[in-house]
Amino acid sequence: MFTLGLVALLVSASVLLVQGGVSPSSVCEDGGETYRDHETWKPQPCLSCRCDNGNIKCVLTLCPRLRDCRYPSVVPEGECCPVCPEVRRPWLKKPDGQMS
């Protein structure tokens, strides 16, 4: 009984070693680029992708709703989510001389 269990364990271990090697199915291609298994990339600012055993899995970022934004929101370059722009009022100065 012990011998049979040991043989099954050794067979399972050898299968795992073979599957753990780099094979063509463990890479992903997207937009002319090749990615290794478990590698992540961002094809667009709001999209994060990961290579998972030869399959590309992507997640879309959902941005929080902006509240109390006095002026139209802006999306900074290279970012995903909009932000309220900081409004500079040159006619108002703080006691330290900084613009508000």
ZIJOCOR-V696800 format. One record per helix or strand of 2 or more residues. SS is the DSSP state (H for helix, E for strand). FROM is the first residue (numbers start at 1). TO is the last residue. If there is no record, write none. Layout:
# ZIJOCOR-V696800
ss:SS from:FROM to:TO
ss:SS from:FROM to:TO
This chain:
# ZIJOCOR-V696800
ss:H from:2 to:20
ss:H from:24 to:26
ss:E from:27 to:30
ss:E from:33 to:36
ss:E from:40 to:44
ss:E from:47 to:52
ss:E from:55 to:60
